[in-house]
Amino acid sequence: MLAVQQLESGYGESIILREVSMQIKPGQVVCLLGRNGVGKTTLMRSIMGLLRARNGKVVYKNADLTKAAPARRARSGIGYVPQGREIFAQLTVYENLLLGLEASTTPMAVIPDEAIAKFPVLPSMYNRRGGDLSGGQQQQLAFARALASNPDLLLLDEPCEGIQPSIVEDIREVIRSIKQDGKTAILLAEQSLDFVKSVGDYFYILEKGVVAWEGGLDALSDDVIRSYLTV
């Protein structure tokens, strides 16, 4: 489904990612791990087209999207929940969700029931401004907004950062339900090992902008964790 091939990317004159390669298969939950500052968000932004690749390729459904604009990538079926959520504070919850429809591969005028069903608290907040929600509520809104376009691939950048445990558990269950449905693949960047172990199929660890380790859950040993993830 998605193949990142020898990708180099960064900001200004600084190269953050160096020859990063990874694959995500349909319906798979792939987890991106690493200490702070190793390039996880840079990789997410590069896949989404918000950062230009210096070298390498981003191939999605056998189409080379390396030079494609973010809008084209979104309309090809890639949903994105960025770190920090980036909801529109002055728009209502309902208006934020409607914006998610703009990325749909087929024209839609109504928010799909499937997107809302995973976050049943949102309809009661439709008339509230996004900026008036708590951090956890905003995260649910950002997640539902990405799901509104019915993506085939969903990028989640630190979805549990700074939110209360009850909503972390809600997000865990949403990811599990998406995985069980088998229709949408997920690339998840997350700091919590317990969280990623509970949902992930395959794992990549970044260190200093390169893939330092990859493997399945059984191979994610204590030695690997101490080597690449312990602060």
Backbone hydrogen bonds, N-H to C=O, Kabsch-Sander energy under -0.5 kcal/mol:
donor,donor_aa,acceptor,acceptor_aa,energy
2,L,24,I,-2.1
3,A,59,V,-3.0
4,V,22,M,-2.9
5,Q,3,A,-0.6
5,Q,57,K,-2.6
6,Q,4,V,-0.6
7,L,20,V,-2.8
8,E,55,N,-2.2
9,S,17,L,-1.1
10,G,52,R,-0.5
11,Y,14,S,-1.4
14,S,11,Y,-2.5
15,I,13,E,-0.5
16,I,9,S,-2.1
16,I,14,S,-0.6
17,L,9,S,-2.6
18,R,209,G,-3.0
20,V,7,L,-2.3
22,M,4,V,-1.9
24,I,2,L,-2.3
28,Q,25,K,-2.0
30,V,28,Q,-0.7
30,V,186,I,-3.1
31,C,202,Y,-2.9
32,L,188,L,-3.5
33,L,31,C,-0.6
33,L,204,Y,-3.3
35,R,228,Y,-0.5
38,V,35,R,-1.3
43,L,39,G,-2.2
44,M,40,K,-2.2
45,R,41,T,-2.8
46,S,42,T,-1.9
47,I,43,L,-2.5
48,M,44,M,-2.0
49,G,45,R,-0.6
49,G,46,S,-0.5
50,L,45,R,-2.1
51,L,45,R,-1.3
53,A,66,T,-0.5
54,R,8,E,-3.2
55,N,8,E,-1.2
57,K,5,Q,-2.2
59,V,3,A,-2.9
60,Y,63,A,-2.8
61,K,1,M,-3.3
63,A,60,Y,-1.8
65,L,58,V,-2.8
65,L,63,A,-0.8
68,A,65,L,-1.5
73,R,69,A,-1.9
74,A,70,P,-2.6
75,R,71,A,-2.4
76,S,72,R,-1.0
77,G,74,A,-1.5
78,I,73,R,-1.3
79,G,77,G,-0.6
79,G,153,L,-3.2
81,V,155,L,-3.0
85,R,82,P,-2.1
86,E,84,G,-2.4
89,A,87,I,-0.9
91,L,88,F,-1.0
93,V,125,M,-0.6
93,V,128,R,-2.0
94,Y,126,Y,-1.9
96,N,92,T,-2.4
97,L,93,V,-2.1
98,L,94,Y,-2.2
99,L,95,E,-1.6
100,G,96,N,-0.8
100,G,97,L,-0.8
101,L,97,L,-0.6
101,L,98,L,-1.2
102,E,99,L,-1.2
103,A,100,G,-1.2
104,S,101,L,-1.8
105,T,149,S,-0.6
115,A,112,P,-0.7
116,I,112,P,-1.3
117,A,113,D,-2.8
118,K,114,E,-0.9
119,F,116,I,-1.7
122,L,119,F,-1.9
124,S,121,V,-0.7
125,M,122,L,-2.7
126,Y,123,P,-1.2
128,R,125,M,-2.1
130,G,88,F,-0.6
130,G,91,L,-3.2
131,G,89,A,-2.4
132,D,129,R,-1.7
133,L,130,G,-1.3
138,Q,134,S,-2.6
139,Q,135,G,-1.9
140,Q,136,G,-2.0
141,L,137,Q,-2.2
142,A,138,Q,-2.8
143,F,139,Q,-2.3
144,A,140,Q,-2.7
145,R,141,L,-2.7
146,A,142,A,-1.7
147,L,143,F,-2.0
148,A,144,A,-1.4
149,S,146,A,-0.9
150,N,147,L,-2.2
152,D,77,G,-1.9
153,L,77,G,-2.0
154,L,185,A,-2.6
155,L,79,G,-2.8
156,L,154,L,-0.6
156,L,187,L,-3.0
157,D,81,V,-2.5
157,D,155,L,-0.5
158,E,156,L,-0.8
158,E,189,A,-2.9
161,E,158,E,-1.4
163,I,160,C,-1.2
167,I,164,Q,-0.9
168,V,164,Q,-1.9
169,E,165,P,-2.3
170,D,166,S,-1.5
171,I,167,I,-2.6
172,R,168,V,-2.3
173,E,169,E,-2.1
174,V,170,D,-2.1
175,I,171,I,-2.5
176,R,172,R,-2.3
177,S,173,E,-2.3
178,I,174,V,-2.4
179,K,175,I,-2.5
180,Q,176,R,-2.4
181,D,177,S,-2.1
182,G,178,I,-1.5
183,K,178,I,-0.6
184,T,178,I,-0.6
185,A,152,D,-2.8
186,I,28,Q,-2.8
187,L,154,L,-2.6
188,L,30,V,-3.0
188,L,186,I,-0.6
189,A,156,L,-3.0
189,A,187,L,-0.5
190,E,32,L,-1.2
190,E,188,L,-0.6
193,L,191,Q,-0.6
196,V,192,S,-2.2
197,K,193,L,-2.6
198,S,194,D,-1.1
198,S,195,F,-0.5
199,V,195,F,-0.6
199,V,196,V,-0.9
200,G,196,V,-3.0
201,D,29,V,-3.2
202,Y,29,V,-1.5
203,F,215,G,-2.5
204,Y,31,C,-2.7
205,I,213,W,-2.9
206,L,33,L,-2.8
206,L,204,Y,-0.5
207,E,210,V,-2.5
209,G,38,V,-1.2
210,V,207,E,-1.3
212,A,205,I,-2.5
212,A,210,V,-0.9
213,W,205,I,-1.3
215,G,203,F,-2.0
217,L,201,D,-0.6
219,A,216,G,-0.8
220,L,216,G,-0.6
220,L,217,L,-1.1
221,S,219,A,-2.3
225,I,221,S,-2.3
226,R,222,D,-2.6
227,S,223,D,-2.1
228,Y,224,V,-2.2
229,L,225,I,-2.4
230,T,225,I,-1.7
